[in-house]
Amino acid sequence: MTPLVPLTRPRRLVPGDRVAVVAPSGPVPRERLDAGLDILRGWDLDPVVAPHVLDRHPTFGYLAGTDAARARDFQEAWCDPSVAAVLCARGGYGVQRMTDLLDWEALRAAGPKTLLGFSDITALHEAFAVRLGLSTLHGTMIAAHGFLKDEPTRAQLRDTLFGPERTRVLGAPTARALVPGTARGVTVGGCLALLASGLGTPDGRPGVPGGILLLEDIGEEPYRIDRMLTHLLRAGWLDGVAGIALGSWRECGPYEEVRAVLLDRLGGLGVPVVEELGFGHCETSLTVPLGVPAVLDADAGTLTVEVAATGD
């Protein structure tokens, strides 16, 4: 397989930019949405809310409206020439139900913009990389607890969106080597469950050779983490990966049990692995650009992003 290459980045945001807030997955509580919109306005952004963000599916309460409505919201937001970024309100579940309803040629014609989200939004990150060749942001969402309550999470996201072009060193006090070493590659990944369930789909990559792979998840017991990693290993999906950055494993059981599974399944790859790097479902969560060149230093517990997530 051809090694991963850097993807096209969006421009950085500037005060006054219009940003669209969408809910491609689970339903959004109004009070949390309103609080997130207030923060965006405080950043001198002009947030517009997609029509169905506060909807709930008539049969499946875990979805924010019907698949067609969620897809239409996303498509109209992305294709609106006045919108500079599309920000997801929350994750949950549902993106994979709507991706094939999107007009990918129209999305391509709209050009690069910022797409922000994580968890279930991993399915969109993969689709944008595979179908459009666009870099996206793996980071907190507008109605998420981290965005609303954690100032370091907000500050780092704001710097990522607005900050100047420069190298950024990402790390966390908890980060340490699970497997020592240093690797250079292109960032890729996100939620383990979504990556595993994407295999064999139109958006599923055959592998991530030359990638710095981000992995995290929530609510998955150690045996299920084992099963998903074993699936990726048996499918050859991890062949040629350059290095692995592990984020949070919230509500996945005692971390020592999770850690043992991660070491058992990933330690034999012979690549650097850093654990607890501080992205994903954790209190203070880093925003990490996907599809950009980076250096993983497991011994230092850092991921150095060699280009800014957004350009001029």
Phi, psi and omega in degrees: 000147178288133179300151177299146178238155177301146182257167180291129182264151174281169174284157177288155178281155176228155178307139181095349180297143173273131178234140181260138177251124183234163178230083183279358185235255186271166181292153188243125174294133185301318185294326178286323175299312181299319179296319178295321178296322178298320178296315179299319178295325176294339174272010182064030171262161180246089183280137173240138184260129178298151189301329188252017184301323183265008179288163171225135181302138184295337181247317185252098186294350178276001180248142177275077181087179181290162178301316182296320181292317180295319178295318180296317177303312183295314182298314182294323178295313183293323185273356178286115184295343179276352184264127181265340182207148175244117185248126181279139182284322179196173176260235183108248177204145173144341184301316183296338178286339187245350186297324181283355175270352180278147175270097188290332176292320177294321177297320179296318182294334180289344177084174182289137173218170176282130171241124184237133174167175175206190182063241180299338180291349173309323179298324176287321176304314180294318181296319180293324178291313186287314187272328187243344182068033184249139174284144181225174182247122173270101184196178187302155183251163196292331177253015181275153182303317183299319179293320185281327192244344188247110184296317177301323177298313180296316184297317181290324175296314181299318178297323178295319183285320188252341192292163181288165178294116178193162174290139179236132177259116181256135179196179179210153179302333182276345189294136178201166183285127165272320171227123186289163175131176180230143180215150174242140179186195181252131183292142183201158170120208185143231184283125184304314183300321180288323177295317180294318182285348178278347180302132178084359178265169179301337181259358184277124177287152174287344180176180182230052180296135181076012182265148164265104192270123174268132178224135174199169177192175179219141173069023179248121179293158184307321182292330178285324173299316176304312182298316182291318177295320178297321176302312180297320178295313182293331179281354182077011186293333181266001179298126176083004177300141185276322181191165185226130174249124181257133179260226185270154178228057184294137178058031178253015182097180179305131186298327180298326176291317177298316181300320179298320178294315181299317179293318180296316185278328186255339185296333181280357181286341179075027179234158178298141176224125175249139181249158177052051182282348172093035172233159179102218186273063180230165187301307174253116191237126179287145166270126182238123176289140178255142180087023180234154178290140183206161176241126176259121176246098184295323182294322179275346182070040184227154169237115181261113178275117192279343172230156179294154178295332180233152183243188181286000000 
